[in-house]
Amino acid sequence: MSEENFNSEGRAADHLDALINAAQSGTGAPDETGITGFVEWSRSLRPDATYVDDLEQHLMALHRVQRHARRRVIRRAVAVAAVIVVLIALLILVRGGDGTTPAGVAPPTGVAMSGITGTAQAPAATVTRIIVTPQLPTHTPPGTPTLTDTPTPVALAATGTLAVEIDMTLVAANYATQNASVQLTAVLMPPTATPSSTATPTALPAVASTPTPLPSATHVPPALDVAFVLDTTQDFEALRTGFVDGLALNGIDVRFGLVGYDATGVAPITDFTRDRTAFAAALADLPPGGESPGALGVALNQALDALSWRGYPTVKVIIVIAGAPDRLGLSAAARRAADQGVTIHVIGVGDLSAADTEILRQIAVISGGQYVPLGTGAALLDQVAALIAESLAGF
Amino acid sequence: MPGDATLARRASDDPAAFAELYRRHVDHVYRYLLLRTGNVDDAQDLTTQTFIAALERIGSYEPRGTFRLWLLGIARHKAADFFRRNRRTVPLDSVEMVPHPGPLPDEMVSQSLQVEHVVSLLHRLAPDRAEALTLRVMGELSAAEIAALMGKSEAAVKMLIHRAWRDLRRRLEPVTVEDEL
């Protein structure tokens, strides 16, 4: 039956649709429209097998990354919820003491006391433990005495001064704390060489101390370690030339480290330094890389292992400026960084494919960082500054 | 063998389920994108983007249509983004004359010429017709599914496909593969 025999175009369209169905279900035969041959030809167009396998591996790696990220989010949400519940419970507990807060007094969250000293009025003895009793002002519910055992018994001379370092926060002092103090009681044990002497414990006199308010986070310049991991096959001239003056981080104890890399591995590493001029010189001296894709996974592991990161409460950041990466070991390196409390921010450079961009973005996501594509000219420094500010904001 | 909807429900937590969905549909997505772009590299790049996007959204997938419909909907958006970003600098009439970047086996050359030729002809059709025919033949969607995707009636989609094939066939006839070789 020829197409002209159909008395309407609609019926011809239905007929063509049926022929396509038959061809796609494998029951079609060569027909007057030629559509069966077209369908069969279309089915001969298959993607390259290596590409299909590579993409499947890539997707499976991304799947693992996403599951890991989801679990981290859930764990964080649970932790935050738990903290909120505990805080609410404490608030209820504290307010239950007398039920009121003195008018006009902003309730501080706590008070830290340290460096308190007392003088013993006892013969030579060994301090076996120290009892610390909070003395809190009116309107404050009684604090629970905190028992602090000295790590090791302290020998006390007859007229000596016992220095006691106390590092405690009176969470219960959710009221005015200006007059808070502590009483120290030292329980003494006579020297073992004179077992016949009296064993009556002698108390240290009460010693009042002036509480030191907990400094707010804004008053404490945080320590900051920033490692730059640079793909030396890419252009980061703006960073080389403007670094010393361009990155304002006033009042922050910041150190910079440097790891350059290309396809052949990692260039000599510059360990963390506070000297910006020296760091800028190291940047300027970084040899341009040759082959790509750069071994970013190797470079990240080197940054984590070879640089002298400081411990908590230092804010630890890696700024990656990368072109298309070699994907070997990338996810594992990013997970290591996350486990070590290091945030990786990534600035993508050059002609990146969608897959490369996605990989770089995932590296940032795993460690709680951000991915941004490279701006032009001086914008690179701005991007670096913004990413560092992002990390400091969460401190 | 579980169906697509079952696999899709498990896929956000089960990598094997997502891998199975990928293997079932990668050919259709690739063919569709190959006929949209006419270029293997671009088709591979967009196929990669499509499946990465699918992986990111699989947790929110709701089986209102078939999984392939959902997937090709993503591919369609990726192709549209691609054409917005990459304004063609090579006139479509000269597509057949663009030299291939390197030597290829005879069979692949033959196939490449056919793809480029068909794509060049598809680009000369009305966009709706070319899109409907490509989704129907390369994506192997039904007319009803394409109707849902394009926001048209099923009858209108069948008409678009019919007219697209009529126009394409008319242009294909003078230049067969045998003529080119």
Interface residues (C-beta under 8 A of the other chain):
Chain A: E9 G10 A12 A13 D14 L16 D17 I20 Q24 T33 G34 I35 F38 V39 W41 S42 R43 S44 L45 R46 P47 D48 Y51 V52 L55 E56 H58 L59 M60 L62 H63 R64 Q66 R67 S353 A354 A355 E358
Chain B: D13 P15 F18 A19 Y22 R23 V26 D27 Y30 R31 L34 L35 V40 A43 Q44 D45 L46 T47 T48 Q49 F51 I52 L55 E56 Q111 Q114 V115 R136 V137 M138 E140 A143 A155 K158 M159 I161 H162 W165 R169
